[in-house]
Amino acid sequence: MKALWRLFIALMLLPAITACGFFGGIFEGDDEGPKPAPLVDFESELRIKQAWSAGIGDGVGEKYIKFKPAIEETAVFMVDVNGQLSAVNRSNGKKLWKRKLNESVSGGLGSGFGYLLLGTRDGRVIALNQEDGSQVWQAKLSSEILSVPQTNGSITLVQTSDEKIYGLDHATGEQRWFYESILPALTLRGNSNPTLTANMALVGLANGKVLALNADSGRVLWEKRVSVPQGRSELERMTDVDGDPLLQGDMVYATSFHGKVSAIELNSARLRWQKEISSFLGPDEGFGNLYVVDTDDHIHALDIKSGSSVWKQSELDRRQLTAPVTYGNYLVVGDFEGYLHFMSQLDGHFMGRKKIDSEGVASMVAQGDSLYVYGNSGKVVSLRVDDK
């Protein structure tokens, strides 16, 4: 398995393993092991048009940082690893404002209710005004923040790399509640981005559990194990839920490393179904399917009601794919060479391809009729797609 091979290389290179995360930065420069699949030829069925492109400093720097553009009604907000922050007009990409924070940013950019939210390597959460990037407040937490802070207008939710979860006052940054989970001996580098509603927080944990908390008080509503540690070594027993939980109606969908894709009933925490697929990327849904990229970079379409297999696309094997994103009739993933791959949601066949950033694609956000793509170099591109 690709992920196990990369982790084995990391173990050989590092003199010691710390409690949290060495996974990032191993993907590039591996001279041994299976090679990425070559791009296949196909007849394009799409017109992929670039509406605008904007640059943001140094991009993600080291890989496996969860940066993505933050999209609001009229603006797109971007940040890079060194704290360069900018806002552009959503329709044409023209710069609205720009600010240099002089911060080492590790947790990507969250937005909502007039604020921008980011996390730093030294464990601080910074809240900024969307209008001009001015600082509203900052709070010092226990360790590096590798997930995107979330807000519901009352609570700002932050997960730190030492598996602590904080509920901060949205207006002031003062701590309102705190939850701590026990961190396993060995984990992937990174955390899932929490999912936050008006009254509930959903968090993926490194111990293979999905946790539901009351958003106002931090009280545990339920926790569900979606991956059981197996094997003799700590490496084999890693069960991180690093992909973002997907909330769809009254169901929560979660992936896990060395584990399963799980469908959990939101109110009762009952498992509706599970499918034996290992993934550290969050799923997306569309056309009655749940889409998952596994640790070999094979793309699975599962029936969202039963978990049964609908189709599987294996032609992008080991191309270090992003999490899947549904956009219109299409399913889109990015790869390490900077290509976007557009597939049919119906059967997974390739419909289009476009190169965005030679340093690779970090993430995508689909909003309305546009697809916003963050390249590893810091390029942010707005695309629109039509059938030919």
C-alpha positions as CSV (number, residue, x, y, z in Angstrom):
1,M,0.0,0.0,0.0
2,K,1.3,3.4,-1.0
3,A,0.7,5.1,2.4
4,L,2.4,2.3,4.3
5,W,5.4,2.6,2.0
6,R,5.7,6.3,2.6
7,L,5.4,5.8,6.4
8,F,8.1,3.1,6.3
9,I,10.5,5.5,4.5
10,A,9.8,8.1,7.2
11,L,10.6,5.6,10.0
12,M,13.9,4.8,8.3
13,L,14.8,8.5,7.9
14,L,13.9,9.8,11.3
15,P,16.0,8.9,14.4
16,A,12.9,9.0,16.6
17,I,9.2,9.1,16.4
18,T,7.3,11.8,18.3
19,A,3.8,11.5,19.4
20,C,2.4,13.6,16.6
21,G,2.9,13.6,12.9
22,F,5.7,13.1,10.5
23,F,3.5,12.4,7.5
24,G,3.9,15.8,5.7
25,G,6.8,16.4,3.4
26,I,7.4,12.7,2.6
27,F,5.4,12.6,-0.6
28,E,8.0,14.5,-2.7
29,G,11.3,13.0,-3.7
30,D,10.7,9.3,-3.1
31,D,13.0,7.5,-5.4
32,E,11.9,4.0,-4.4
33,G,8.6,2.3,-4.4
34,P,5.7,2.2,-6.9
35,K,5.6,5.1,-9.4
36,P,2.6,7.4,-10.1
37,A,0.4,6.2,-13.0
38,P,1.0,8.0,-16.3
39,L,-1.8,10.2,-17.6
40,V,-4.2,8.3,-19.8
41,D,-5.5,9.6,-23.2
42,F,-9.2,10.4,-23.6
43,E,-11.4,12.6,-25.7
44,S,-12.3,15.7,-23.7
45,E,-16.0,16.4,-23.4
46,L,-15.6,19.8,-21.6
47,R,-14.7,23.4,-22.1
48,I,-12.7,24.4,-19.0
49,K,-12.4,28.2,-18.9
50,Q,-10.3,30.2,-16.5
51,A,-12.2,33.2,-15.2
52,W,-9.3,34.7,-13.3
53,S,-6.0,33.8,-11.5
54,A,-4.4,35.4,-8.4
55,G,-1.2,34.7,-6.5
56,I,-0.7,34.5,-2.8
57,G,2.9,34.6,-1.6
58,D,4.6,31.2,-1.1
59,G,1.5,29.0,-1.1
60,V,1.5,26.0,1.3
61,G,5.3,25.7,1.7
62,E,5.8,22.1,3.0
63,K,3.0,19.9,1.8
64,Y,0.0,18.4,3.6
65,I,-1.2,21.7,5.0
66,K,-4.9,22.1,4.6
67,F,-5.0,25.5,2.9
68,K,-8.0,26.3,0.7
69,P,-9.6,29.6,-0.4
70,A,-12.3,30.9,1.9
71,I,-15.4,31.9,-0.2
72,E,-17.9,34.5,0.8
73,E,-20.7,36.3,-1.1
74,T,-18.5,38.8,-2.9
75,A,-14.9,38.0,-2.0
76,V,-12.4,35.2,-2.0
77,F,-9.8,35.1,0.8
78,M,-6.4,33.5,0.6
79,V,-3.5,32.9,3.0
80,D,0.0,31.5,2.6
81,V,2.3,29.6,4.9
82,N,4.2,32.8,5.9
83,G,1.0,34.8,6.8
84,Q,0.5,36.7,3.5
85,L,-3.2,37.3,3.4
86,S,-5.3,38.8,0.6
87,A,-8.9,39.3,-0.5
88,V,-10.0,39.4,-4.2
89,N,-13.3,40.2,-5.9
90,R,-15.1,36.9,-6.4
91,S,-16.3,37.7,-9.9
92,N,-13.1,39.1,-11.5
93,G,-10.2,38.3,-9.1
94,K,-9.3,42.0,-8.6
95,K,-7.5,42.7,-5.4
96,L,-9.6,44.2,-2.6
97,W,-6.9,44.3,0.1
98,K,-3.7,42.7,1.2
99,R,-1.9,42.2,4.5
100,K,1.3,40.6,5.8
101,L,0.8,39.0,9.2
102,N,4.4,37.8,9.8
103,E,3.1,34.6,11.2
104,S,3.9,31.0,10.4
105,V,0.5,29.8,9.4
106,S,-0.3,26.0,9.7
107,G,-4.1,25.9,10.0
108,G,-5.8,27.0,6.9
109,L,-8.2,29.9,6.5
110,G,-11.7,29.7,7.9
111,S,-14.4,32.4,7.4
112,G,-17.9,33.3,8.5
113,F,-19.9,36.0,10.3
114,G,-17.6,38.8,9.3
115,Y,-14.4,37.1,10.4
116,L,-11.4,35.3,8.9
117,L,-9.8,32.7,11.2
118,L,-6.4,31.0,11.0
119,G,-4.1,28.9,13.2
120,T,-0.3,29.2,13.6
121,R,2.5,26.8,14.3
122,D,3.0,28.2,17.8
123,G,-0.7,27.5,18.7
124,R,-2.4,30.8,18.3
125,V,-5.8,31.4,16.7
126,I,-6.1,34.8,15.0
127,A,-9.4,36.4,14.1
128,L,-9.4,39.1,11.4
129,N,-12.0,41.5,10.0
130,Q,-13.1,40.4,6.5
131,E,-13.4,44.0,5.4
132,D,-9.7,45.0,5.7
133,G,-7.8,42.1,7.4
134,S,-7.4,44.0,10.6
135,Q,-7.0,41.9,13.7
136,V,-10.0,41.5,16.0
137,W,-8.5,39.1,18.6
138,Q,-6.0,36.3,19.1
139,A,-5.9,33.4,21.6
140,K,-3.0,31.2,22.6
141,L,-3.8,27.5,22.7
142,S,-1.8,24.4,23.7
143,S,0.0,23.4,20.5
144,E,0.3,23.8,16.7
145,I,-3.0,24.1,14.8
146,L,-3.2,22.0,11.7
147,S,-6.9,22.3,11.0
148,V,-9.1,25.1,9.9
149,P,-10.9,27.0,12.7
150,Q,-14.6,27.1,12.3
151,T,-17.3,29.5,13.6
152,N,-21.1,29.5,13.9
153,G,-21.3,33.1,14.9
154,S,-21.3,32.2,18.6
155,I,-18.5,29.7,19.0
156,T,-15.1,29.5,17.3
157,L,-14.1,25.8,17.2
158,V,-10.4,24.9,17.1
159,Q,-8.6,21.5,17.2
160,T,-4.9,21.5,18.1
161,S,-2.3,18.9,17.1
162,D,-2.2,17.5,20.6
163,E,-5.8,16.4,20.3
164,K,-7.4,19.2,22.3
165,I,-10.6,20.9,21.1
166,Y,-11.4,24.4,22.2
167,G,-14.7,26.4,22.1
168,L,-13.8,30.1,22.0
169,D,-16.1,33.0,22.2
170,H,-16.6,34.2,18.6
171,A,-16.5,37.9,19.5
172,T,-13.6,38.0,22.0
173,G,-11.6,34.7,21.6
174,E,-12.1,33.9,25.3
175,Q,-12.2,30.2,26.1
176,R,-15.8,29.0,26.8
177,W,-15.1,25.2,27.0
178,F,-12.4,22.7,26.4
179,Y,-12.2,18.9,25.5
180,E,-9.2,16.7,25.6
181,S,-8.7,13.3,23.9
182,I,-5.8,10.9,24.5
183,L,-3.4,11.0,21.5
184,P,-2.1,7.6,20.2
185,A,1.6,6.9,20.2
186,L,1.8,7.4,16.4
187,T,-0.4,9.5,14.2
188,L,-0.5,11.0,10.7
189,R,0.5,14.6,10.5
190,G,-2.7,16.7,10.4
191,N,-6.2,16.9,11.8
192,S,-9.6,16.8,10.2
193,N,-11.3,20.1,9.9
194,P,-14.2,20.1,12.3
195,T,-17.8,20.4,11.1
196,L,-19.7,23.0,13.0
197,T,-23.5,23.7,13.1
198,A,-25.5,26.1,15.2
199,N,-25.7,23.6,18.0
200,M,-23.3,20.7,17.3
201,A,-19.6,20.2,16.6
202,L,-18.4,17.1,14.7
203,V,-14.7,16.2,15.1
204,G,-12.5,13.4,13.7
205,L,-9.9,12.1,16.2
206,A,-6.6,10.3,15.8
207,N,-7.8,7.4,17.9
208,G,-10.3,6.3,15.1
209,K,-13.4,8.0,16.6
210,V,-15.8,10.6,15.4
211,L,-16.9,12.9,18.3
212,A,-20.1,15.0,18.5
213,L,-20.1,17.8,21.0
214,N,-22.6,20.4,22.1
215,A,-21.4,23.6,20.4
216,D,-22.3,25.9,23.3
217,S,-21.0,23.8,26.2
218,G,-18.6,21.3,24.8
219,R,-20.6,18.5,26.4
220,V,-20.1,15.1,24.7
221,L,-23.3,14.1,22.8
222,W,-21.8,10.9,21.4
223,E,-18.6,9.3,20.2
224,K,-18.4,6.6,17.6
225,R,-15.4,4.4,16.8
226,V,-15.1,4.0,13.0
227,S,-11.7,2.3,12.9
228,V,-10.3,-0.4,15.2
229,P,-6.5,-0.6,15.7
230,Q,-5.1,-3.8,14.3
231,G,-1.7,-5.3,14.0
232,R,1.4,-5.7,16.2
233,S,3.2,-2.4,15.5
234,E,2.1,1.2,16.2
235,L,2.4,1.8,12.5
236,E,-0.1,-0.9,11.6
237,R,-2.4,0.3,14.4
238,M,-2.8,3.9,13.2
239,T,-6.5,4.7,12.8
240,D,-6.6,8.5,12.3
241,V,-9.8,10.1,11.2
242,D,-8.0,12.9,9.2
243,G,-10.6,13.5,6.5
244,D,-13.2,16.1,7.2
245,P,-16.5,14.6,8.4
246,L,-19.3,15.2,5.9
247,L,-22.7,16.2,7.3
248,Q,-25.5,15.5,4.9
249,G,-29.1,15.8,6.3
250,D,-29.4,13.5,9.3
251,M,-26.2,11.5,8.4
252,V,-22.5,11.9,9.1
253,Y,-20.0,10.3,6.7
254,A,-16.4,9.8,7.8
255,T,-13.3,8.1,6.5
256,S,-10.4,6.6,8.5
257,F,-6.8,5.5,7.9
258,H,-6.4,1.7,8.1
259,G,-10.1,1.6,8.6
260,K,-13.5,2.0,7.0
261,V,-15.8,4.6,5.4
262,S,-18.7,4.9,7.8
263,A,-22.3,6.3,7.7
264,I,-23.4,7.4,11.1
265,E,-26.9,8.6,12.1
266,L,-26.5,12.1,13.5
267,N,-29.1,11.9,16.3
268,S,-28.6,8.4,17.5
269,A,-24.9,7.7,16.5
270,R,-26.0,4.4,15.1
271,L,-23.9,3.0,12.3
272,R,-26.0,2.8,9.1
273,W,-23.3,1.1,7.1
274,Q,-19.5,0.7,6.8
275,K,-17.2,0.0,3.8
276,E,-13.6,-1.4,4.1
277,I,-11.7,1.5,2.5
278,S,-8.7,3.2,4.0
279,S,-8.5,7.0,3.4
280,F,-7.0,10.1,5.1
281,L,-9.1,12.4,2.9
282,G,-12.7,13.6,3.5
283,P,-15.5,12.4,1.2
284,D,-18.0,14.4,-0.9
285,E,-21.5,13.5,-2.2
286,G,-23.6,13.9,-5.3
287,F,-26.0,12.0,-7.6
288,G,-26.9,9.7,-4.7
289,N,-23.2,8.6,-4.3
290,L,-20.5,9.1,-1.7
291,Y,-17.1,9.7,-3.2
292,V,-13.9,8.6,-1.5
293,V,-10.2,8.7,-2.5
294,D,-8.4,5.8,-0.9
295,T,-4.7,5.5,0.2
296,D,-3.7,4.1,-3.3
297,D,-5.4,7.1,-5.0
298,H,-8.3,5.0,-6.3
299,I,-11.6,6.8,-6.4
300,H,-14.7,5.0,-5.1
301,A,-18.3,5.9,-5.7
302,L,-20.5,4.3,-3.1
303,D,-24.3,4.3,-2.8
304,I,-24.9,6.8,-0.1
305,K,-27.8,4.9,1.4
306,S,-26.2,1.4,1.5
307,G,-22.5,1.8,1.0
308,S,-22.5,-0.6,-1.9
309,S,-20.0,0.0,-4.7
310,V,-21.3,1.9,-7.7
311,W,-18.0,2.4,-9.6
312,K,-14.3,2.7,-9.1
313,Q,-11.7,4.8,-11.0
314,S,-8.1,3.4,-10.7
315,E,-6.3,5.2,-13.5
316,L,-4.9,7.9,-11.2
317,D,-3.0,5.4,-9.0
318,R,-0.4,7.0,-6.7
319,R,-0.8,10.5,-8.2
320,Q,-1.2,11.9,-4.7
321,L,-4.8,13.2,-5.1
322,T,-6.7,15.8,-3.2
323,A,-10.0,15.2,-1.6
324,P,-12.8,14.8,-4.1
325,V,-15.1,17.7,-4.9
326,T,-18.4,17.5,-6.6
327,Y,-19.0,20.4,-9.1
328,G,-22.1,20.4,-11.3
329,N,-22.3,17.1,-13.0
330,Y,-18.7,16.3,-12.4
331,L,-16.4,14.9,-9.7
332,V,-13.0,16.7,-9.6
333,V,-9.7,15.8,-8.0
334,G,-6.3,17.5,-8.2
335,D,-2.9,15.7,-8.3
336,F,0.8,16.3,-7.5
337,E,1.7,17.5,-10.9
338,G,-1.0,20.2,-10.8
339,Y,-3.6,18.6,-13.0
340,L,-7.3,18.7,-12.3
341,H,-9.2,15.6,-13.4
342,F,-12.9,15.9,-14.2
343,M,-14.9,12.7,-14.1
344,S,-18.6,11.8,-14.7
345,Q,-20.4,11.3,-11.4
346,L,-22.5,8.6,-13.2
347,D,-19.7,6.2,-14.0
348,G,-16.3,7.8,-13.3
349,H,-15.1,8.1,-16.8
350,F,-12.7,11.0,-17.6
351,M,-14.4,14.0,-19.1
352,G,-11.7,16.8,-18.9
353,R,-8.3,17.7,-17.6
354,K,-6.5,21.0,-17.0
355,K,-3.1,21.8,-15.5
356,I,-3.3,24.5,-12.9
357,D,0.0,24.6,-10.9
358,S,3.3,22.8,-11.7
359,E,3.9,22.4,-8.0
360,G,0.6,20.5,-7.5
361,V,-2.9,21.2,-6.3
362,A,-3.6,21.7,-2.6
363,S,-7.4,22.0,-2.6
364,M,-10.6,23.0,-4.3
365,V,-13.9,24.7,-3.3
366,A,-17.0,24.5,-5.5
367,Q,-19.4,27.4,-5.1
368,G,-22.2,28.2,-7.4
369,D,-21.1,27.9,-11.0
370,S,-17.4,28.3,-10.2
371,L,-14.6,26.0,-9.0
372,Y,-11.9,27.8,-7.0
373,V,-8.5,25.9,-7.0
374,Y,-5.6,26.5,-4.6
375,G,-2.2,25.5,-6.1
376,N,0.7,24.5,-3.9
377,S,2.7,27.5,-5.2
378,G,0.1,30.0,-4.0
379,K,-1.8,30.3,-7.3
380,V,-5.6,30.6,-6.8
381,V,-7.7,30.1,-10.0
382,S,-11.4,30.5,-10.6
383,L,-12.7,28.1,-13.3
384,R,-16.0,27.6,-15.1
385,V,-16.9,24.5,-17.1
386,D,-19.3,23.8,-19.9
387,D,-20.1,20.7,-21.9
388,K,-18.9,20.8,-25.5
